[in-house]
């Protein structure tokens, strides 16, 4: 089977570069690259979710010849959710499992303030509070000059998103959160249960919004456990 990974705002496929080592041999870890970074650095980053999701669906469709699952963290969680809805609209194969991490259920989300419109100084302070960008990167004007437009664009994707009500997904859903996450409350994660008509589980991990960066092993162990019926290991 294949397990596709989608990154947080400002992140790229490289975030998941070592994860395949801790997956069963029968699971192919596939990190999806978003426009404007990594192998797609020459492309302009997306500012809206719909064209981003449509492009990813085009990329995925030829790869859905075997069972697959999706994992998205933060912004990647929103993208993965809408990607599954887009696949359903196309009558394409759907994942055997969807993992959404550190993102509030979209039917109740409200974005304030508009992060992508902040001044550079306010935006930088916001990133410091979120604790997802390494301090040495935040302290490097050269690196931040490169990263700031990408992170702003990703926040524009999040903040311009409009939730449209559709039937719950026929896909089992596991939602993940950090116990000390100041950005996403547990109750906002629990509300994801409304988005599936299959099984729902909420798993909390030690750490803040970016708990997966400090200790990914419990998360990878969860993948192995949940996907065992399809991996045979």
C-alpha positions in Angstrom: 0.0 0.0 0.0 1.0 3.7 -0.2 0.9 6.2 2.6 0.9 9.8 1.3 2.2 12.7 3.5 1.2 16.3 3.3 3.2 19.0 5.1 2.3 22.0 7.3 2.4 25.6 6.2 5.9 26.5 4.9 6.9 22.8 5.0 7.9 20.6 2.1 8.3 16.9 1.3 11.7 16.9 3.0 9.9 17.1 6.4 9.1 13.4 6.0 12.4 12.3 4.4 13.3 9.7 7.0 9.8 8.3 7.9 9.9 5.5 5.3 12.6 3.8 7.4 10.2 3.1 10.2 7.3 1.9 8.1 6.7 -1.8 7.2 8.3 -2.9 4.0 4.9 -3.3 2.4 4.2 0.4 2.9 5.5 2.9 0.4 5.9 6.3 2.0 5.1 9.1 -0.5 5.7 12.7 0.5 3.7 15.0 -1.7 5.5 18.2 -2.7 3.5 21.5 -2.9 4.3 24.2 -5.4 7.0 26.7 -4.5 9.3 24.4 -2.6 11.6 21.4 -3.0 11.4 19.8 -6.4 8.7 22.4 -7.3 10.7 25.4 -6.2 10.3 27.1 -9.7 6.5 27.0 -9.4 4.6 29.8 -7.8 3.0 28.8 -4.4 -0.8 28.4 -4.4 -2.9 31.1 -2.8 -6.2 29.2 -2.9 -7.0 25.7 -1.8 -9.2 24.6 -4.7 -6.6 24.7 -7.5 -4.0 23.2 -5.1 -6.3 20.2 -4.3 -7.2 19.7 -8.0 -3.5 19.6 -9.0 -2.7 17.1 -6.2 -5.7 14.9 -7.3 -4.3 14.9 -10.8 -1.0 13.8 -9.4 -2.5 11.1 -7.2 -5.0 9.4 -9.6 -2.4 7.4 -11.5 -0.9 6.2 -8.1 -4.2 4.8 -6.7 -3.7 1.4 -8.2 -3.3 -0.1 -4.7 -4.7 0.6 -1.2 -3.6 3.9 0.2 -3.9 6.2 3.2 -3.3 9.9 3.7 -1.7 11.8 6.5 -1.6 15.6 6.7 -0.3 17.8 9.5 -1.8 21.3 10.2 -2.4 22.9 6.8 -1.7 19.4 5.3 -4.6 18.1 7.3 -7.0 20.5 5.6 -5.5 19.7 2.2 -5.8 15.9 2.8 -9.4 16.3 3.8 -10.4 18.3 0.8 -8.3 16.0 -1.4 -10.4 13.0 -0.3 -13.5 15.0 -1.1 -12.2 15.8 -4.5 -11.4 12.2 -5.2 -14.9 11.3 -4.2 -16.3 13.9 -6.6 -14.2 12.3 -9.4 -15.4 8.8 -8.4 -11.8 7.8 -7.9 -10.6 5.3 -5.3 -10.8 6.5 -1.7 -8.2 5.9 1.0 -8.5 3.0 3.4 -7.7 5.5 6.2 -7.3 9.3 6.7 -5.0 10.7 9.3 -5.5 14.4 10.1 -3.1 16.1 12.6 -3.2 19.5 14.4 -6.0 21.1 12.4 -9.4 22.2 13.7 -12.5 20.7 12.2 -13.3 22.9 9.2 -17.0 23.2 9.7 -16.4 25.3 12.9 -13.1 27.0 12.1 -12.8 30.8 12.1 -9.5 32.5 11.2 -8.6 35.7 13.1 -6.4 37.6 12.7 -5.6 37.4 9.0 -2.1 36.0 9.4 -1.0 36.3 5.8 -1.7 40.1 5.8 0.4 40.8 8.9 3.5 43.0 8.7 6.8 41.2 8.5 7.5 41.9 12.2 4.1 40.7 13.4 4.3 37.6 11.1 7.7 36.7 12.5 6.4 37.0 16.1 3.4 34.7 15.1 5.8 32.1 13.8 7.8 32.3 17.1 4.7 31.6 19.1 3.7 28.7 16.9 7.1 27.1 17.7 7.3 25.3 14.3 10.2 27.2 12.7 13.7 26.4 14.1 15.2 29.4 16.0 18.3 29.5 13.8 16.0 29.9 10.7 14.0 32.7 12.3 17.3 34.4 13.2 18.6 34.3 9.6 17.3 37.2 7.5 18.5 35.5 4.3 16.6 32.3 5.0 13.5 34.1 6.2 13.5 36.3 3.0 13.2 33.0 1.1 10.7 31.3 3.3 8.4 34.2 4.2 6.6 34.4 0.8 5.9 30.6 0.9 4.6 30.7 4.5 2.5 33.7 3.7 1.0 32.0 0.6 0.2 28.9 2.7 -1.6 31.0 5.2 -3.5 32.7 2.4 -4.6 29.2 1.4 -5.9 28.5 4.9 -7.5 31.8 5.5 -9.3 32.1 2.2 -10.8 28.6 2.6 -14.6 28.3 2.7 -16.0 25.1 4.0 -18.8 23.6 1.9 -21.1 21.1 3.5 -21.0 17.6 1.9 -22.0 14.2 3.2 -19.6 12.6 5.7 -16.8 10.6 4.1 -17.0 6.8 3.9 -13.5 6.7 5.2 -12.2 5.8 8.7 -10.7 8.9 10.3 -8.0 9.2 13.0 -7.3 12.7 14.2 -4.1 13.6 16.1 -3.2 16.4 18.4 -0.5 17.8 20.7 -1.4 17.8 24.4 0.2 21.3 24.7 -0.9 22.7 21.4 -1.9 26.4 22.0 -3.2 26.8 18.4 -5.7 23.9 18.2 -7.9 22.9 21.2 -8.9 19.3 21.8 -12.6 20.2 21.3 -11.8 21.5 17.8 -10.2 18.1 17.0 -13.2 16.1 18.4 -15.5 17.9 16.0 -13.9 16.0 13.1 -16.1 13.1 14.1 -18.9 14.8 12.1 -16.9 14.3 8.9 -16.9 10.5 8.7 -19.6 7.9 8.7 -17.0 5.2 9.4 -14.8 4.8 12.6 -13.4 7.8 14.3 -10.5 8.0 16.8 -8.7 10.9 18.5 -5.1 10.4 19.6 -3.2 13.0 21.7 0.6 13.1 21.8 3.0 14.8 24.2 4.1 18.2 22.8 2.8 21.3 21.1 1.5 22.1 17.6 4.5 20.5 16.0 4.7 17.4 18.2 5.7 15.3 15.2 9.0 17.2 14.9 10.2 16.5 18.4 9.2 12.8 18.5 7.8 11.1 15.4 8.1 7.5 16.7 4.7 7.3 18.5 3.1 8.6 15.4 4.8 6.1 13.1 3.9 3.3 15.5 0.3 4.4 15.2 0.5 4.2 11.4 1.9 0.6 11.7 -0.9 -0.3 14.1 -3.8 1.2 12.2 -2.7 0.1 8.7 -1.8 -3.5 9.8 -4.9 -5.0 8.1 -3.6 -3.7 4.7 0.1 -4.3 5.3 0.1 -7.8 6.7 2.8 -6.9 9.1 
